[in-house]
Amino acid sequence: MEQDNKVKLLNSLTFEQSDLWDGVLFVIDEAFKNEVDIAINQTIDEGKRSHQAGRADGIAYIKDLLQSTRSEALHLSGRK
C-alpha cells in the first residue's frame, strides 16, 4: 500500500464512535454466523463443508484485519 494511502486509511479509523463502523462489523458478524451455520449443517458433501469453513475463516480474517488496523490507528494517534 502506498504510504499516502496508508496514512489516509489510518487517519480515517481514529473516530470515537461510528454508526458506519458498527454497521460494518454487524454485517461481518452476521455473514460469519451464516457461513458457520451452513458449514455445520452441511451433512452430504465434505468438500462443500470445507469450502464453507474456508469462507467463514476468510470473513473472520477480514474482521480481524479491520480491527487490528483500527487499533494501530488509535495507538499511533495516541488515543489508545
N, C-alpha and C positions, 0 to 999 in steps of 0.2 A: 504494500500500500504506500502510495506517495506520502511524504511527510506532511504536506499541507492537508491532505485528506484525513490523515490520522489525527491531526490536531483538531480539525473541524469535527470529526466524529467524537473525540474525547470531550471537546467543549459542549457538544450537544447532549452529552449524558450527565452533566453536572447539576441537573434540576433537583429541586427539593421534593416536589411531588408532581406526578403527571398522569392524567387520566389516560392519555395515549399509551404510556408505558404499561400501566395497569391492564389496559385492554389487550395489548400485545401479549403480555405474559398470560393472561386468561385464555386467549386463543391457543397459545402454545400448550398450555396445560391441558386444555380440552382435547387438542389433537393428539397429545401424548397418551392420554387416558383411552381415547378411541383406538389408537394403534395397539396398545397393550391389550385392550379388551378383545380385539379381533384376533391377535396372536394367541391369547389364552384359549379362546373359543374355537380355534381352528383345529378340528379333530381329524380331518380327512387327509390333508396334504402337508407333510412336514416341510416341504420346500416353501409353501406359502406361509407356514408358521414362522420359519426363519426369516423370510422376507419381511413380514410384518414386524418381527422383533428388531430387525435392522432398521426399519423405518422409525420405530419408536426410539431406538438408540440415536438415530440422526436428529430427531426432534429434541431429545434430551441434550445432545451436544450443542445444538444451536442455542437453547435456553442457557446452558452453562456459559457459552461464549459471550452471549449478550450480558449476562450478569457479571461475569468477571471483567469484561471491558468497562462496564459502568463502575465497578468497584475501583478499577485502575484509574478511571477518570476522576472519581471522587477523591481518591488518595492523592493524585497529582495536583488537584486543585486545593488540597488542604482541608477538604470538607469531611474527610473520614479518617 
